[in-house]
């Protein structure tokens, strides 16, 4: 295969510390060092004025400095959410569609 082996992308231990004399701290360290997400995280594109470090204009959903790129997903949320983000993401998308249709 022309693809690099997966081991090239894994930097830490991949098996849990089972059947070893491990403390809770050892287990916590393993979890923190080996856990990640495969999904696009929420709250990763600040929807704020550019002067406050924003990435996306909150009134148009355009990415600052781009010709015509908008963000219409969960990355706009101001904080990470502990609930299911499906419904709020649909609301953001519908607002974005409304902006596009109105020519904003």
C-alpha positions as CSV (number, residue, x, y, z in Angstrom):
1,X,0.0,0.0,0.0
2,X,1.1,3.6,-0.6
3,X,-0.2,4.8,2.8
4,X,2.0,5.1,5.8
5,X,1.4,2.6,8.6
6,X,-0.9,3.8,11.3
7,X,1.9,3.4,13.9
8,X,3.6,6.4,12.3
9,X,0.8,8.6,13.6
10,X,0.5,7.2,17.1
11,X,3.0,8.7,19.5
12,X,2.0,7.1,22.8
13,X,1.0,3.8,24.3
14,X,-2.1,2.2,22.6
15,X,-3.0,-0.5,25.1
16,X,-4.5,0.3,28.5
17,X,-2.5,-0.5,31.7
18,X,-4.6,-3.7,32.4
19,X,-3.2,-6.5,34.5
20,X,-0.5,-4.2,36.0
21,X,-0.1,-2.7,39.3
22,X,-1.3,0.7,38.4
23,X,-2.7,3.6,40.4
24,X,-5.7,5.7,39.5
25,X,-3.1,8.4,38.5
26,X,-1.5,5.9,36.1
27,X,-4.9,5.2,34.5
28,X,-5.8,8.8,34.3
29,X,-2.5,9.6,32.7
30,X,-3.0,6.9,30.1
31,X,-6.5,8.2,29.3
32,X,-5.4,11.8,29.0
33,X,-2.4,10.9,26.8
34,X,-4.2,8.5,24.4
35,X,-7.7,9.9,24.0
36,X,-8.7,12.2,21.1
37,X,-11.6,12.9,18.9
38,X,-12.2,12.0,15.3
39,X,-14.9,14.6,15.0
40,X,-14.8,18.3,14.3
41,X,-15.0,19.9,17.7
42,X,-17.5,22.6,18.6
43,X,-16.4,26.1,19.5
44,X,-13.2,26.1,17.4
45,X,-14.1,29.2,15.2
46,X,-14.7,32.2,17.4
47,X,-17.7,34.1,16.1
48,X,-16.6,37.5,17.4
49,X,-15.5,40.9,16.0
50,X,-12.0,40.6,14.4
51,X,-10.7,43.1,17.0
52,X,-11.6,40.6,19.8
53,X,-9.8,37.7,18.0
54,X,-12.8,36.5,16.1
55,X,-12.5,34.2,13.1
56,X,-16.0,34.5,11.8
57,X,-18.1,37.7,11.4
58,X,-21.2,37.0,13.6
59,X,-23.5,39.1,11.4
60,X,-22.7,37.4,8.1
61,X,-20.9,34.1,9.1
62,X,-18.1,35.0,6.7
63,X,-14.5,34.0,7.7
64,X,-12.5,37.2,8.1
65,X,-10.0,37.7,5.3
66,X,-11.7,35.3,2.9
67,X,-13.5,36.2,-0.4
68,X,-16.6,34.1,0.2
69,X,-16.2,31.4,2.9
70,X,-18.8,31.0,5.6
71,X,-18.9,28.8,8.6
72,X,-22.3,27.3,9.4
73,X,-21.6,24.5,11.9
74,X,-21.0,23.8,15.6
75,X,-17.6,25.4,15.5
76,X,-19.4,28.8,15.9
77,X,-20.7,28.0,19.4
78,X,-19.2,30.2,22.1
79,X,-18.4,27.3,24.4
80,X,-18.2,23.6,24.3
81,X,-21.5,22.0,24.9
82,X,-22.2,19.0,27.1
83,X,-25.5,18.2,25.4
84,X,-26.3,16.9,21.9
85,X,-25.3,19.6,19.4
86,X,-27.6,18.4,16.6
87,X,-30.5,20.8,17.0
88,X,-28.4,24.0,17.6
89,X,-26.3,23.1,14.6
90,X,-29.4,22.9,12.4
91,X,-30.4,26.4,13.7
92,X,-27.0,27.8,12.7
93,X,-27.3,26.2,9.3
94,X,-30.7,27.6,8.7
95,X,-29.6,31.1,9.7
96,X,-26.7,30.8,7.3
97,X,-29.0,29.7,4.5
98,X,-31.2,32.7,5.2
99,X,-28.2,35.0,5.0
100,X,-27.1,33.5,1.6
101,X,-30.6,33.7,0.2
102,X,-31.0,37.3,1.3
103,X,-27.7,38.2,-0.4
104,X,-25.8,39.1,2.8
